[in-house]
């Protein structure tokens, strides 16, 4: 079949491009994920969408196709799973998404961290957790209570391949947004997602509402879905097509800045271990995020 007719619609430039319906978007990326198109078509799709930008309807369609093809983590009992997508890693600040995940696990929450490196120069949350002694899953049937550390290729080798296109063309594509929106679990789950630029806050919120997802959205720390340890960001909760701001952004000048480790795996892991053992205080913004997530889980 091919996707040339879709590329013709989305590839007319920023002002001339036409958006796809939800069904068309699902068909397009479904063919990409099923390897029914050429590498040239995949490259054209990625570049065209990068120039045009994705609409909420298109993102919803992309999610429909991805969810239909994922190797989803099996449900364990009736407990919801908190999903934390970790794809950006740390450059200037420590990767503290593992701290968020482990604090939730201490409260009896099942957590799924999924991700893959998308940039070579950053310390990933996976590296931090491996420094803490955690192992990645090699198959979804290994899923358990507590923390599940899942590489993207375990969930979908095809989605991992689409993410890796960035290493060739040096530009993000819809897959980089998809992984921050998708729910890789069977049963009830809360997706903890983040944005880096204000325009993504709007588009991600619209997609969560359109798909009636259960999600928690905030401005991330260097792209990771954990509150900045220095200043509390706004936090929004989405459920059943509705949204609620559960935490206002901290205003004014900072009164103090917490002592944080260097952004390498070993020092970040040691810092997290000290916090979990109560040798150091949990940074206040992250403590608030944990509280709001626990409260949100009660609604699922």
Beta strands, then each sheet from edge to edge (+ up, - down):
strand 1: 81-85
strand 2: 110-115
strand 3: 147-151
strand 4: 189-195
strand 5: 215-219
strand 6: 235-239
strand 7: 242-247
sheet 1: 3+ 2+ 1+ 4+ 5+ 6- 7+
end
